[in-house]
């Protein structure tokens, strides 16, 4: 096993985009999106085209620049305002561009998770919640999260998983990536089910998230192998 790199020094962009815990807002616009995961320090590109979410981005840019990413609790089957999982992650708008056809392209950098304690009246069509940040105060720490990560087991399972999913990867770059960034990136990009993504989001810390990630990868590998065997 190997923990997070002890010599890690936060980059200038990390320092710039981290938000002090004390400055987190008392209300937060949210963007419900099934199967999409944002984690603290992760980066999530979004293509915004619905008028209400364009309004959300406009309002966020003029205030605290934060948007809460949440998942519909019903998998997004409800038409317009589905119930949402109470735990989400706020991201700061760190990149912004407008397209000729009226879309907005943004990148959110994950800041801090939250628990939605109440839902407020909609504003310009988008939803807002009252966030409780307190259970996730450590998300705002300047130093990256640390904890034991079984990289050997993770990489072994990942190579089989990527092969089954027909995904390509730069394995040299993966091997050189610090534990916290690797676990965050994999949790966000792997095509897990929405409930599995939610479990990764709600994992207590890096070590718990890494264990959950490894379990999901190994379970997917086993299921794919079983299905392949049944066809022969």
Secondary structure, 3 states (H helix, E strand, C coil): CECCCCCCCCCHHHHHHCCCHHHCCCCEEEEECCCCCCCCCCEEEEEECCHHHHHHHHHHHCCCCEEEEECECCCCCCCCCCCECCEEEEEEEEEEEECCCCCEEEEEEEEEEEEEEEEEEEECCEEEEEEECHHHHHHHCCCCCCCCECHHHHHHHHHHHHHHHCCCCCHHHHHHCCHHHHHHHHHHHCCCCHHHHHHHHHCCCHHHHHHHHHHHHHHHHHHHHHHHHHCC
